[in-house]
Amino acid sequence: MDNDILLPDPAIPAGSAALNPFVIVDDAAGFATFVSEVFAVPETKEARTPLPDGKLIHAQVRLGTVDLMLADRLDGWPARPGLLQVWVRDVTRVLDRAGARGATTVTPPTPFYGETTLARMIDRWQNLWWLWAPAPGQPDPVPAWEGGTDTVFATLDSALRALAGRPGADRLT
């Protein structure tokens, strides 16, 4: 794709991507460990930058070709958890690994369009994860307006409304 705004892939510094998400959470070190353990990926140790008090001003975990960058929320800073989408091999396995580390399933594994399976989870840092996995041969679901289930929208709506009511959720705006 030719684009006169984004830097072309060959010009992006090695090991980086055109877009890399950045989240600010309480206990960034714990979040880095969570992501590393759930997705079986290493933290980029040379990127870890602690402040004198031990809080992280920067850390990175590489998922595929993208760096998830993170930092601790400092005094006066709002938390900025993310809405994150990850392609995985097996959404159930990821949900199990994440659940063992305190995450909550928002959307159970659900057939989705284009021969995919979708699941969602929320971690204890209030990041909402979309988990996608290929599902070759799986038929598309019947839309809710044609008599199918409304799981995909209803679970997301419920989770976002619950987040709005959580302590600290006002920091999300």
DRENZA-475783 format. One record per residue (C-alpha): x, y, z. Coordinates in steps of 0.2 Angstrom, whole numbers, plus 5000, padded with zeros to 4 digits. Each point is the difference from the previous one (the first is absolute). Layout:
BEGIN
<atom x="X" y="Y" z="Z"/>
...
This chain:
BEGIN
<atom x="5000" y="5000" z="5000"/>
<atom x="5007" y="5017" z="4995"/>
<atom x="4998" y="5013" z="5013"/>
<atom x="5007" y="5017" z="5001"/>
<atom x="4997" y="5002" z="5019"/>
<atom x="5007" y="4984" z="5008"/>
<atom x="5018" y="4996" z="5000"/>
<atom x="5002" y="4985" z="4988"/>
<atom x="5005" y="4983" z="5008"/>
<atom x="5017" y="5000" z="4993"/>
<atom x="5004" y="5017" z="5008"/>
<atom x="4993" y="4996" z="5017"/>
<atom x="5014" y="4996" z="5012"/>
<atom x="5004" y="4982" z="5002"/>
<atom x="4988" y="4990" z="5011"/>
<atom x="4987" y="5013" z="5001"/>
<atom x="4983" y="5003" z="4992"/>
<atom x="4990" y="5015" z="4993"/>
<atom x="4989" y="4999" z="5015"/>
<atom x="5004" y="4994" z="5018"/>
<atom x="4988" y="5002" z="5014"/>
<atom x="5005" y="5008" z="5017"/>
<atom x="4990" y="4997" z="5016"/>
<atom x="5002" y="5008" z="5017"/>
<atom x="4995" y="4990" z="5014"/>
<atom x="5004" y="4997" z="5019"/>
<atom x="5013" y="4986" z="5002"/>
<atom x="5007" y="5001" z="4983"/>
<atom x="5013" y="4986" z="5005"/>
<atom x="4986" y="4989" z="5005"/>
<atom x="4991" y="5004" z="4983"/>
<atom x="5016" y="4996" z="4990"/>
<atom x="5001" y="4983" z="5010"/>
<atom x="4981" y="4996" z="4996"/>
<atom x="5002" y="5004" z="4981"/>
<atom x="5017" y="4990" z="4999"/>
<atom x="4992" y="4985" z="5009"/>
<atom x="4983" y="5000" z="4992"/>
<atom x="5007" y="5001" z="4982"/>
<atom x="5016" y="4991" z="5003"/>
<atom x="5011" y="5015" z="4994"/>
<atom x="5015" y="5008" z="5008"/>
<atom x="5000" y="5018" z="5007"/>
<atom x="5013" y="5011" z="4990"/>
<atom x="5012" y="5001" z="5015"/>
<atom x="5011" y="5014" z="4993"/>
<atom x="4985" y="5011" z="4998"/>
<atom x="4995" y="4999" z="5019"/>
<atom x="5003" y="5017" z="5007"/>
<atom x="4997" y="5002" z="5019"/>
<atom x="4999" y="5016" z="5009"/>
<atom x="5010" y="5002" z="5017"/>
<atom x="4984" y="4995" z="5009"/>
<atom x="4999" y="4983" z="4990"/>
<atom x="4985" y="5005" z="4990"/>
<atom x="5002" y="4997" z="4981"/>
<atom x="5000" y="5015" z="4988"/>
<atom x="5001" y="4988" z="4986"/>
<atom x="5000" y="4982" z="4996"/>
<atom x="4996" y="4989" z="4985"/>
<atom x="4993" y="4983" z="4996"/>
<atom x="5001" y="4994" z="4982"/>
<atom x="4985" y="4991" z="4993"/>
<atom x="5004" y="4994" z="4982"/>
<atom x="5006" y="5016" z="4991"/>
<atom x="4993" y="5013" z="5012"/>
<atom x="5006" y="5007" z="5016"/>
<atom x="4988" y="5002" z="5014"/>
<atom x="5007" y="5014" z="5010"/>
<atom x="4996" y="5004" z="5018"/>
<atom x="5003" y="5011" z="5014"/>
<atom x="4995" y="5002" z="5018"/>
<atom x="4987" y="5013" z="5004"/>
<atom x="5009" y="5014" z="5010"/>
<atom x="4992" y="5013" z="5012"/>
<atom x="4988" y="5011" z="4990"/>
<atom x="5000" y="4989" z="4985"/>
<atom x="4984" y="4991" z="4994"/>
<atom x="5000" y="4981" z="4997"/>
<atom x="4999" y="4997" z="4982"/>
<atom x="4996" y="4981" z="4998"/>
<atom x="4998" y="4994" z="4982"/>
<atom x="4988" y="4991" z="4988"/>
<atom x="5012" y="4988" z="4993"/>
<atom x="4997" y="4987" z="4986"/>
<atom x="5011" y="4985" z="4998"/>
<atom x="5000" y="4985" z="4988"/>
<atom x="5004" y="4984" z="5009"/>
<atom x="5000" y="4981" z="4996"/>
<atom x="4987" y="4995" z="5013"/>
<atom x="4989" y="5013" z="5009"/>
<atom x="4995" y="4987" z="5013"/>
<atom x="5018" y="4997" z="5005"/>
<atom x="5003" y="5018" z="5001"/>
<atom x="4984" y="5003" z="5011"/>
<atom x="5006" y="4986" z="5011"/>
<atom x="5017" y="5007" z="5002"/>
<atom x="4994" y="5017" z="5003"/>
<atom x="4986" y="4994" z="5012"/>
<atom x="5014" y="4992" z="5011"/>
<atom x="5008" y="5017" z="5001"/>
<atom x="4985" y="5009" z="5005"/>
<atom x="4991" y="5005" z="4984"/>
<atom x="4981" y="4998" z="4997"/>
<atom x="4992" y="4993" z="4985"/>
<atom x="4989" y="5013" z="4992"/>
<atom x="4995" y="4991" z="4984"/>
<atom x="5002" y="4981" z="5000"/>
<atom x="5007" y="4992" z="4984"/>
<atom x="4987" y="5005" z="4987"/>
<atom x="4999" y="4996" z="4981"/>
<atom x="5003" y="5016" z="4990"/>
<atom x="4999" y="5005" z="4982"/>
<atom x="5014" y="4996" z="4988"/>
<atom x="5004" y="4983" z="5007"/>
<atom x="5006" y="5007" z="5017"/>
<atom x="4997" y="4997" z="5018"/>
<atom x="4998" y="5015" z="5012"/>
<atom x="5003" y="5001" z="5019"/>
<atom x="5002" y="5015" z="5011"/>
<atom x="5008" y="5002" z="5017"/>
<atom x="5003" y="5014" z="5013"/>
<atom x="5016" y="4999" z="5010"/>
<atom x="5002" y="5008" z="5017"/>
<atom x="5007" y="5016" z="4993"/>
<atom x="4984" y="5002" z="4991"/>
<atom x="5007" y="4997" z="4982"/>
<atom x="4987" y="4992" z="4989"/>
<atom x="5007" y="4987" z="4989"/>
<atom x="4992" y="4994" z="4983"/>
<atom x="5007" y="4982" z="4997"/>
<atom x="4998" y="4994" z="4982"/>
<atom x="5005" y="4983" z="4993"/>
<atom x="4998" y="4993" z="4983"/>
<atom x="4986" y="4987" z="4998"/>
<atom x="5001" y="4992" z="4983"/>
<atom x="4984" y="4993" z="4994"/>
<atom x="4989" y="5008" z="5014"/>
<atom x="4985" y="5007" z="4993"/>
<atom x="4995" y="5019" z="5003"/>
<atom x="4988" y="5002" z="5014"/>
<atom x="4982" y="5005" z="4998"/>
<atom x="4998" y="5018" z="5004"/>
<atom x="4990" y="5005" z="5015"/>
<atom x="4987" y="5009" z="4989"/>
<atom x="4997" y="4984" z="4991"/>
<atom x="4998" y="4990" z="5015"/>
<atom x="5018" y="4996" z="5005"/>
<atom x="5008" y="5004" z="5017"/>
<atom x="5005" y="5017" z="5005"/>
<atom x="5015" y="4994" z="5010"/>
<atom x="5013" y="5010" z="4991"/>
<atom x="4992" y="5017" z="5003"/>
<atom x="4991" y="4996" z="5017"/>
<atom x="5016" y="4994" z="5009"/>
<atom x="5010" y="5015" z="4994"/>
<atom x="4986" y="5012" z="5005"/>
<atom x="4999" y="4992" z="5017"/>
<atom x="5019" y="5001" z="5003"/>
<atom x="5001" y="5018" z="4994"/>
<atom x="4985" y="5005" z="5011"/>
<atom x="5008" y="4991" z="5015"/>
<atom x="5017" y="5009" z="4997"/>
<atom x="4991" y="5017" z="5000"/>
<atom x="4993" y="4995" z="5018"/>
<atom x="5017" y="4994" z="5007"/>
<atom x="5010" y="5011" z="5012"/>
<atom x="5013" y="5010" z="4990"/>
<atom x="4990" y="4998" z="4984"/>
<atom x="4998" y="5019" z="5000"/>
<atom x="5019" y="5000" z="4996"/>
<atom x="4995" y="4992" z="4983"/>
<atom x="4992" y="5016" z="4993"/>
